[in-house]
Amino acid sequence: MPPCRAPRDLEARAAVQREVTALLLKGAIEEVTDLYGVLRQTLCSAESLGSMETGVGSIDFEQVPSGSEIHHGNSDLSTGGSASRGLGNMESMATLIPLGRVHKRPFQAALQARWDQSSQGWDVQIALGAWFVLTTQVWLLPWLSQGVLIVCPLPENEVFTDASLRGWGAHLAEHIASGVWDLAQSSLLINALELEAVSLALQAFLPFLKNSHVRLHADIMTVASYVNRQGGTRSLSLSDSACRILSWCDSRHILLSAVYLRGSLNVLADTLSRGDKVVHSEWTLSHQSLQRLWVQIKKPLIDLFATRFSARLPLFVSPFPDPLAWGVNALELNWSNLTAYAFPPFCLLGKVLRKVEFERPALVLVAPFWPSQHWFPDLLRLAVRPPIPLAIGKGELLQPRSGIAALTRILRF
């Protein structure tokens, strides 16, 4: 663990940061103010004004050019270079003021829609208008001098989210939330759905998240990037969604950061997002069928391959992080001296038997009677008593959360 910085050191760094922020803020304000001067000069030529208060004077938006056209040779319009310098000053302050990039994005998007540096050059003139006022006036407000934390606190809450084409799911500690998309949402692309899932999850868990640092776990890199970079330039809709989420969090004193989580580790959120769809890793036996087994074998305490939905014993090992689980990823745990029950996915049976051979647990293993499989000889060799056939009736091999049951009437286990 790195040594803690002395209070004096933090105070000195804070003082330097305030000074740097003030200088950068001064540059950004001067650039924006110069552009406002050009805009005022243009607007003053209008004869009639129906005004709107903007913080820099009364602006008549009806008299302002739309800005969608590029002009050449008109002295009371701004140039692409001047607007770009203002954007650069905003970016230089992005990490020094609260939601710096969030407040920069509207001006950036509006400027990109009106000026292409590569094809039009620095001296091309741009018509300023209502778009400029609406996207830059926030940079003239005094709150920009507040600054941000020097050292980001450790996350106090971890939220896992996922989206499918059917719905969304999320969990925070022992709390879960999920839902299905309405008609309008179901037409969105998956990246947009993932950000919508983040928004809905934060709203669902709001009572637990206020005044804290929340780390978001998402299994799409684009979502993590747009949250951490406070928007982006490739997709205006995704950028708007990310900025809306961050502004919502800021108003509730939530510091939001994001990390990428592989989809194979985001199982619970993925399961929640799919509603009543089949999840191949969640098949389990009904309590009724297992009760017939416990009559013949002493009931263990630990279920090695389960989720909070499919667990059949007081303790369970989950394939992904879950605060309710006794452990995570059964194949990475030490099974020596362990008395447990296992109904693993059939594709893992070979690995399970190798682990049994080396670590020698007392294991009640449920496996299909498939003599042609490569692992079947090892299953018979490692058994300490003759296998017990289980008559699995209709509806006794199921997925508890969704209620889906295997269609086969009788399976021989």
C-alpha positions in Angstrom: 0.0 0.0 0.0 1.5 3.4 -0.9 2.2 5.8 2.0 -0.5 8.3 2.8 0.3 11.9 1.8 0.7 14.4 4.6 -2.1 16.9 5.0 0.4 19.7 4.1 1.2 18.0 0.8 -2.4 17.7 -0.1 -3.1 21.3 0.9 -0.2 22.5 -1.3 -1.4 20.4 -4.2 -4.9 21.8 -3.8 -3.5 25.3 -3.9 -1.6 24.6 -7.1 -4.6 23.0 -8.6 -6.8 26.0 -7.8 -4.3 28.3 -9.4 -4.0 26.2 -12.5 -7.8 25.9 -12.8 -8.1 29.7 -12.4 -5.6 30.4 -15.2 -7.3 27.9 -17.6 -10.7 29.1 -16.7 -9.6 32.7 -17.4 -8.4 31.6 -20.9 -11.6 29.7 -21.6 -13.8 32.6 -20.5 -11.8 35.1 -22.5 -12.2 33.0 -25.6 -15.9 32.5 -25.1 -16.3 36.2 -24.2 -14.6 37.3 -27.4 -17.0 35.2 -29.4 -19.9 36.6 -27.5 -18.7 40.1 -28.4 -18.9 39.1 -32.1 -22.4 37.7 -31.5 -23.5 40.8 -29.7 -22.3 43.0 -32.6 -24.3 40.9 -35.0 -27.4 41.0 -32.9 -27.3 44.7 -32.2 -28.0 45.3 -35.9 -31.5 43.7 -35.5 -34.3 46.3 -35.2 -36.7 44.4 -33.0 -35.8 42.2 -30.1 -38.0 39.7 -28.3 -35.4 38.9 -25.6 -34.2 35.9 -23.7 -31.9 36.2 -20.7 -28.7 34.3 -21.1 -26.3 35.7 -18.6 -24.5 37.8 -21.2 -27.2 40.2 -22.2 -30.6 39.9 -23.9 -30.5 37.7 -27.0 -33.2 37.6 -29.6 -33.0 34.0 -30.9 -35.4 34.8 -33.7 -33.0 37.3 -35.1 -29.9 35.0 -34.8 -28.7 33.2 -38.0 -29.1 29.4 -37.7 -25.4 28.9 -38.0 -25.8 26.0 -40.4 -24.3 28.0 -43.2 -20.6 28.8 -43.6 -19.8 32.4 -44.7 -16.7 33.8 -46.3 -15.6 37.4 -46.0 -18.1 38.7 -43.5 -16.2 40.6 -40.7 -18.8 40.2 -37.9 -18.7 36.4 -37.9 -16.2 34.2 -36.1 -13.6 31.9 -37.6 -13.2 28.2 -37.2 -9.8 28.8 -35.6 -11.2 31.1 -32.9 -14.0 28.6 -32.1 -11.5 25.8 -32.0 -9.3 27.6 -29.5 -12.3 28.0 -27.2 -12.9 24.3 -27.5 -9.3 23.6 -26.7 -9.4 25.7 -23.6 -12.5 23.8 -22.5 -10.7 20.5 -23.0 -7.6 21.7 -21.0 -9.9 22.2 -18.0 -11.9 19.0 -18.5 -10.4 17.1 -15.6 -10.1 20.1 -13.3 -13.7 21.2 -13.0 -16.9 19.2 -12.2 -18.2 17.4 -15.4 -15.8 19.4 -17.6 -16.3 17.3 -20.7 -20.1 17.0 -20.1 -20.3 20.8 -20.4 -17.9 20.8 -23.4 -19.8 18.2 -25.5 -22.8 20.4 -26.7 -20.4 23.1 -28.0 -18.2 20.4 -29.5 -21.1 18.7 -31.3 -22.6 22.0 -32.6 -19.2 23.1 -33.9 -18.5 19.9 -35.7 -21.9 20.1 -37.4 -21.0 23.6 -38.8 -17.3 23.4 -39.5 -14.9 20.7 -40.9 -11.3 21.6 -40.2 -9.8 19.2 -42.7 -11.8 20.5 -45.7 -12.6 24.1 -44.7 -9.5 25.4 -42.9 -8.9 27.7 -39.9 -10.0 31.0 -41.5 -13.4 29.9 -42.7 -16.1 32.0 -41.0 -18.9 30.5 -39.0 -22.3 32.2 -38.3 -22.8 32.5 -34.6 -26.3 32.3 -33.3 -28.6 30.7 -30.7 -26.7 27.5 -30.9 -23.5 29.3 -29.7 -25.3 30.9 -26.7 -27.0 27.7 -25.6 -23.8 25.6 -25.7 -21.4 28.1 -24.1 -23.2 30.2 -21.6 -22.6 27.6 -18.8 -18.8 28.4 -19.1 -19.5 31.9 -17.8 -21.1 30.7 -14.6 -19.1 31.0 -11.3 -19.4 27.4 -10.2 -16.7 26.4 -12.7 -14.1 27.6 -10.1 -15.1 24.9 -7.6 -12.6 22.3 -8.8 -12.7 18.5 -8.2 -11.2 16.0 -5.8 -7.4 15.6 -6.1 -7.5 12.0 -5.0 -10.5 10.0 -6.2 -12.0 8.0 -3.3 -12.3 4.2 -3.5 -15.6 3.0 -4.7 -18.2 2.4 -2.0 -20.7 0.6 -4.2 -20.3 -1.8 -7.1 -23.2 -2.0 -9.6 -23.3 -4.7 -12.3 -25.5 -4.1 -15.4 -26.3 -5.8 -18.6 -28.8 -5.5 -21.4 -30.3 -7.9 -23.9 -32.7 -7.3 -26.8 -35.4 -8.4 -24.4 -34.7 -6.4 -21.3 -32.2 -5.2 -18.7 -30.8 -6.5 -15.4 -28.6 -5.2 -12.6 -27.4 -6.1 -9.1 -25.8 -4.2 -6.2 -24.7 -6.4 -3.3 -27.7 -8.5 -2.4 -30.1 -6.2 -4.3 -31.3 -7.0 -7.8 -33.4 -5.1 -10.4 -34.6 -6.0 -13.9 -37.2 -5.1 -16.5 -38.3 -5.6 -20.1 -38.0 -3.0 -22.9 -41.1 -1.1 -24.2 -41.8 -0.9 -27.9 -39.7 2.3 -28.4 -36.7 1.0 -26.4 -36.7 -2.3 -28.2 -35.8 -0.6 -31.5 -32.6 0.8 -30.1 -29.1 -0.6 -30.9 -27.4 -2.7 -28.2 -25.0 0.1 -27.1 -27.9 2.4 -26.5 -29.7 -0.3 -24.6 -26.7 -0.9 -22.4 -26.6 2.8 -21.4 -30.3 2.7 -20.8 -29.8 -0.2 -18.5 -27.2 1.8 -16.6 -29.7 4.6 -16.2 -32.5 2.4 -15.0 -30.2 0.5 -12.6 -28.9 3.7 -10.9 -32.5 4.9 -10.5 -33.5 1.6 -9.0 -30.6 1.6 -6.5 -30.7 5.3 -5.8 -31.4 5.0 -2.0 -28.2 3.0 -1.6 -26.0 5.2 -3.9 -26.5 8.8 -2.7 -23.3 10.6 -1.6 -21.0 7.8 -2.7 -18.5 6.7 -5.3 -20.2 4.1 -7.5 -18.2 1.8 -9.8 -20.1 0.5 -12.7 -19.3 -2.9 -14.2 -20.4 -3.2 -17.9 -19.6 -5.9 -20.3 -19.4 -3.6 -23.3 -16.2 -1.4 -23.6 -18.1 1.4 -25.3 -20.3 1.9 -22.3 -17.3 2.1 -19.9 -15.5 4.5 -22.3 -18.5 6.9 -22.7 -19.0 7.1 -19.0 -15.3 7.6 -18.1 -14.7 10.1 -20.9 -18.0 11.9 -20.2 -19.4 11.3 -23.6 -17.7 11.0 -27.0 -17.6 12.2 -30.6 -18.4 9.0 -32.6 -22.0 8.7 -31.6 -24.0 11.8 -30.6 -26.9 9.8 -29.2 -24.6 7.7 -26.9 -22.7 10.8 -25.9 -26.0 12.5 -24.9 -27.1 9.5 -23.0 -23.8 9.2 -21.0 -23.8 13.0 -20.2 -27.4 12.7 -19.1 -26.5 9.9 -16.7 -23.5 11.7 -15.3 -25.5 14.9 -14.8 -28.2 13.0 -13.0 -25.6 11.4 -10.8 -23.9 14.7 -10.0 -27.1 16.3 -8.9 -27.5 13.4 -6.4 -23.9 13.6 -5.2 -22.9 10.3 -6.9 -19.4 10.0 -8.3 -19.7 7.5 -11.2 -16.8 5.6 -12.8 -16.9 2.5 -15.0 -14.8 -0.6 -15.7 -15.1 -3.2 -18.4 -16.2 -6.7 -17.2 -16.0 -9.7 -19.5 -19.5 -11.0 -20.3 -18.6 -14.5 -19.0 -18.1 -12.9 -15.6 -21.3 -10.8 -15.7 -23.6 -13.8 -15.4 -26.2 -12.6 -12.9 -26.8 -9.3 -14.6 -27.0 -11.1 -18.0 -29.4 -13.7 -16.5 -31.6 -10.9 -15.1 -31.7 -9.1 -18.5 -33.0 -12.2 -20.3 -36.1 -12.7 -18.3 -37.6 -16.1 -19.0 -35.0 -17.1 -21.6 -32.9 -20.3 -21.1 -29.6 -19.8 -19.4 -27.4 -22.8 -20.0 -25.4 -22.5 -16.7 -28.5 -22.4 -14.5 -30.1 -25.9 -14.9 -30.8 -27.5 -11.5 -32.8 -30.3 -10.0 -36.1 -29.6 -8.2 -36.1 -29.9 -4.4 -38.5 -32.8 -4.7 -36.1 -34.9 -6.7 -33.2 -34.1 -4.4 -35.2 -35.1 -1.3 -35.4 -38.6 -2.7 -31.6 -38.6 -2.9 -31.0 -37.2 0.6 -32.9 -40.2 1.9 -30.1 -42.4 0.6 -27.0 -40.1 1.1 -26.2 -37.7 3.9 -27.1 -34.2 2.8 -24.1 -31.9 2.2 -23.9 -28.2 3.1 -22.3 -26.7 0.0 -23.6 -26.5 -3.6 -20.5 -26.0 -5.8 -22.2 -25.0 -9.1 -25.1 -22.6 -8.5 -26.4 -19.1 -8.4 -28.6 -17.4 -5.8 -31.5 -18.6 -7.9 -30.5 -22.3 -8.5 -28.8 -23.0 -5.2 -30.2 -26.1 -3.4 -28.2 -26.0 -0.2 -27.6 -23.4 2.5 -24.1 -22.5 1.1 -23.3 -22.2 -2.6 -20.4 -21.3 -4.9 -21.3 -18.8 -7.6 -19.6 -18.6 -11.1 -19.4 -14.8 -10.6 -19.0 -12.4 -7.7 -22.1 -12.5 -5.5 -22.2 -11.2 -1.9 -24.6 -14.1 -1.0 -22.2 -16.8 -2.2 -19.9 -18.8 0.0 -17.2 -18.6 -2.8 -16.7 -17.8 -6.4 -15.7 -20.1 -9.3 -15.7 -23.6 -7.9 -12.9 -24.9 -10.1 -10.5 -22.4 -8.6 -11.3 -23.4 -5.0 -9.5 -26.1 -3.0 -11.9 -29.0 -2.5 -9.7 -31.0 -0.1 -11.6 -32.1 3.0 -14.7 -30.6 1.5 -18.2 -32.3 1.7 -20.2 -30.9 -1.1 -22.9 -31.4 -3.8 -22.2 -30.7 -7.5 -24.5 -30.5 -10.5 -22.1 -28.8 -13.0 -22.7 -27.9 -16.6 -22.1 -31.2 -18.5 -19.2 -29.5 -20.5 -17.3 -29.2 -17.2 -17.6 -32.8 -16.1 -14.1 -33.7 -17.3 -12.5 -30.9 -15.3 -14.6 -31.7 -12.3 -13.4 -35.4 -12.3 -9.8 -34.4 -12.6 -10.2 -32.1 -9.6 -11.9 -34.9 -7.6 -9.0 -37.2 -8.5 -6.3 -34.8 -7.2 -8.1 -33.2 -4.2 -10.3 -36.1 -3.0 -13.3 -34.2 -1.6 -16.4 -36.1 -0.4 -18.6 -35.1 -3.3 -22.2 -36.0 -4.3 -21.9 -35.6 -8.1 -25.0 -35.5 -10.4 -24.0 -36.6 -13.9 -25.9 -38.0 -16.9 -25.5 -41.7 -17.8 -23.6 -41.2 -21.0 -21.3 -44.2 -21.4 -19.9 -42.9 -24.8 -18.5 -39.8 -23.2 -14.7 -39.6 -22.7 -15.1 -38.8 -19.0 -17.4 -41.7 -18.2 -14.7 -44.3 -17.4 -13.1 -41.8 -14.9 -16.6 -41.3 -13.3 -16.9 -45.0 -12.6 -13.3 -45.4 -11.4 -13.5 -42.5 -8.9 -16.9 -43.5 -7.5 -16.7 -44.8 -3.9 -20.0 -46.6 -4.2 -22.2 -47.8 -7.1 -24.0 -44.9 -8.9 -27.5 -44.2 -7.7 -30.0 -43.8 -10.7 -32.3 -40.8 -10.4 -35.7 -40.9 -12.1 -36.1 -37.3 -13.1 -39.7 -36.6 -14.0 -41.2 -33.9 -16.1 -40.7 -30.5 -14.6 -37.9 -31.7 -12.2 -35.0 -30.4 -14.3 -35.5 -26.7 -14.4 -34.3 -23.1 -14.2 -35.9 -21.8 -11.0 -35.8 -18.1 -11.7 -37.6 -18.3 -15.0 -39.6 -21.5 -14.3 -38.4 -23.1 -17.6 -38.3 -26.9 -17.3 -36.8 -29.5 -19.6 -39.3 -31.1 -22.0 -38.0 -34.6 -21.5 -40.3 -36.6 -19.4 -37.8 -39.0 -17.9 -34.0 -38.6 -17.9 -31.7 -41.3 -16.5 -29.1 -39.8 -14.2 
